């Protein structure tokens, strides 16, 4: 039985980075498999992309349910997470929700590093919806595409600059990487800026493993029927 981590874009390099990032969590003993949604766009960067990947993600989950212990949707827009929770009692974690939850326990004010300016309104709406706007220090964009993130030369300098701006100007004391494609840079960035940096995929997988271990579900009436 497997915890499935689904990357709803079609860029395999992003999935490979997620797989490497969550590797330390395999010591729990739970089988974890990272999958790429072949029908997804190369990067989920617009509101329409978020809408378009929900149906194929749900369809993929249906094929996986017989051998699943839970699901992590590895996109910072959490596409389809609410819909998935309606069709399965298995743990379903979105990486944005998990990252914000973890940030609230690691600092007083969190900053989000967005991939592009178009992502920021989605982030702000999500933060407001869960009632933690007062804890948000800032949300700043790299100005890169998802595909660009695989280029370390292009990405690392921008990440460091944005992270230090969130720390020094916006007074964030914990940072969230606002895209699954940034996973490979967490440890280096944390060492550079000297404050906690959260990879959302790691946060979501850790939460999912806890739910699986404790047999907790968002639909207890189904789980215990």
Beta strands, then each sheet from edge to edge (+ up, - down):
strand 1: 2-7
strand 2: 31-36
strand 3: 68-73
strand 4: 91-94
strand 5: 110-114
strand 6: 136-141
strand 7: 174-177
strand 8: 196-199
sheet 1: 2+ 1+ 3+ 4+
sheet 2: 6+ 5+ 7+ 8+
end
